[in-house]
Amino acid sequence: MSATDRAVSAAVAAAETWAATPPEARARALVAVADALEAAREELVPLAGTESHLPPARLNGELTRTTFQLRLFAEEVAAGGFYDARIDRPDPDWPTGPRPDLRRYRTALGPVLVFAASNFPFAFSVAGGDTASALAAGCPVVLKAHPGHPALSRRTAEIVAAALKEAGAPDGTFGLIEGEREGVEALRHPGVKAAAFTGSERGGLALARIAAERPEPIPFYGELGSTNPVVVTARAAEARAEEIAQGYVGSLTLGAGQFCTNPGILFVPAGAAGRLTGRVTALLGEVAAAPMLNDRIEAGYLDAARALGDRPGARRLVWPDDDASPAPRLLAMDLDAFAADRDAAARECFGPLGLVVTYERVQDVADLLETLPGQLTTSLHAEPEDTGELGDLAGVLAGRSGRVLWNQWPTGVSVTHAMQHGGPFPATTTPATTSVGTAAIERFLRPVTYQNWPRDLLPPPLRDDNPWGVPQRIN
């Protein structure tokens, strides 16, 4: 038996028990994982820095986010609302005919395969949001480690597994596998009932096809990247050029541009392009090169930047003398050139590359954005006086992305109840879901209705005595 088969088989064996664990006990287990990670902070942060080249301040903040989201999901589990328990008692006078006793709730899908991401070695990796939300839903997790931080992955997995065991979770609730071949093997394993992925579009689509072509297809929740367009109106450019330039450069270069919410395209009005673009150029030119996560990602950034820089109509505004440097880069195009080369110009470049696109009319931008691929985010920088003129654009921005921002920048995703981190394809493979925030738990649940079922055989959330104390919607 392979290591992958052992991990998945153990998850299958744990699935029924973990799903049936009372919410308060499952919540305590999530808190135990958070406490254990916090206790190991002084060990984990330096280990992550060695493998990811990320600075201690960033990694400490990310570990705090990781432990916070585990605790937030623990609160969500303890509250029990995610079960969405609905009870319709018999009604002989129901308008469509006599109604039987119907009781519906949501239960765990079963073992979930999580593919860890490279750019967030804590928050989107071993104990990240996908793992936390799957465990919260009552699903055991098989975690496929990212090769960019193998030592950190192994140590974090040891901590997670030990904390769950100490909290009373069944053996197999969490397991780690490594290797591309092993990840594919796990995705094809009949014991896996869903998968979550954060990474490249090419890799994600390849895995999505495997999930869809299985004898029993399974949900595949893939976040595949985004260029996150930003539109600046003429009034905003005139009133806040310096503020917008500083905000854009800061967001573009945050984490060496290695965020899925990196604002890669900036649409600016032609009349104000000189001042605003000039400030962006000056500020970006002062930003030094920062080490990227690994050599493969750096090579991909350089190749993508060169390819876009060589496209028709592209002008290089900021470009390092050393073409092999991972320093920030800035290109410019007018809207016609961008539209003529849309497929190439709108392709994500994972790194600190910005593209300024000048336009004459906001309506032209709206028409263009409507043809772009789906995005995680879109942003609008405007003044209050603009609102009466932005109806079409506002509708297009919401239609093409999962999160729309007003006078703010998309990097920095808040872990909260109302967050949507997902968008129309190909930003994500399943636009109706999120991978950040408490709504992420919904990905790993499925509804079941019991009709006229004996009371002592009903799951606890649907019993009249409600032993778990979950919210019930009755009649």
Summary of the structure (lengths in Angstrom):
residues: 475
radius of gyration: 24.2
end to end distance: 50.0
largest distance: 80.6
contacts: 1701
relative contact order: 0.14
helix: 47%
strand: 17%
